[in-house]
Amino acid sequence: MNRIAYFDNAATTFPKPEEVYLFTDKFYRECGVNVGRGQHKLALTASSLVTDTRTLLLNLFHCPNKKVVFTHTATEALNIILQGLSIGDYYNIYISPFEHNAVTRVINHLQSIYKLNIHTLAVDKNTFIYDLEKIKYQFAENKPNIVVVSHASNVCGVVAPVDKICVLSKAYNAINVIDMCQTAGLVDTDLSSGAIDFAVFAGHKTLYGPLGVAGFIFSSAVKPLPLLYGGTGVDSANQGLPETIPERYEVASPNIMAISGLNAALKWIEKVGIESLFEKEKENHKRLLEVLKIFGNIKIVSPIDEEIGIGVVSCVFDGYSSDSIGQILNEHDIAVRTGLHCAPYAHEFLGTLPSGTVRFSVSYFNDDSDFEKLQEVLEYIEDND
């Protein structure tokens, strides 16, 4: 199989650090047992690994006093939070223009139960910059109850000033939920602030872990109702769920194989340094933009200043649908994602509904050969236009 130039890192980073592959295989072979379901050495070792992984996450986000709840996906985490919060009619819920369906479909479901007022945070369509003065006015006019913001868009990469937005909304005692799927492990973020109530992460994206592990970090000052009920391995005689965190939300068997991979990935991030990871991705983001800007048949619909966003860039091609470009790139061993990227509101904001875009997204591991191959194939597309 030919080497793939991989530009679909916003979906899942690939490849992973070698340490992730090696440790996951070794741990699962030697200790691939259930957590909290036994007092034998293997179960205790697995439990110790899970505890260590929680600690690594809290250290990464500078919030040792908060709690980590593991889920299988970030979508599950968002459902636990949003469906578990105390919500009433006429609540004001604010979202960014860039929210993923993992947020908007849950809110749509809640809207079928309650009479909710959904507001979109003000963002300048030309600069992609969040307008904090307008947002301040929005909050004053319609006091926020819940604010949900993607730290970075999975469509165009724009980064939200989540700390500032959350401080503004917390003045109204709003509950703030940050979707960090595109930034956890990449953008150094301090979650110790009481303004951020929930931060959701996905292990398989910028944390460089495997699929199958995600979760959320919170202070437990706000405790959502559980979404799932069942066995937790503790307090089994009680037919109600335990009150303790994280057991109250971690029903059934955790994915110990995925958690072991996340553990190795977090230790790799710690070794390399999150600042170094961010600087390398910034270099690759800049290189990607430089290649795309060469071609007059490509319109970039993302910030063209790499300081405003992360390395996720959406484009449209003159005379071609996004799916057609995706097929051509695939035939030349280049991986991208096309369409709406599960974020139709982002495309409405960008003016790219209904056809969507071609999305290129870089990682720490993209190298010169990837960009050279991409430029070569884009020249081929332009020449055959």
Buried (B, 14 or more C-beta within 10 A) or exposed (E): EEEBBBBBBBBBBBEBBEBBBEBBEEBBEEBEBBBBBBEEEEBBBBBEBBEBBBBBBBEBBEBEEBBBBBBBBBBBBBBBBBBBBEBEEEBBBBBBBBBBBBBBBBBEEBBEEEEBBBBBBBBEEEEBBBBBEEBBEBBEEBBBBBBBBBBBBBBBBBBBBBBBBBBBBBEBEBBBBBBBBBBBBBBBBEBBBEBBBBBBBBBBBBBBBBBBBBBBBBBBEBBBEBBEEEEBBEEEEEEEBBEEBBBBBBBEBBBBBBBBBBBBBBBBBEEBEBEEBBEBBBBBBBBBBEBBEEBEBBBBBBBEEBEBBBBBBBBBBEEBBBEBBBEBBEEBBBBBBBBBBBBBBBBBBBEBEEBBBBBBBBBBBBEEEBBEBBBEBBEEBBEEE
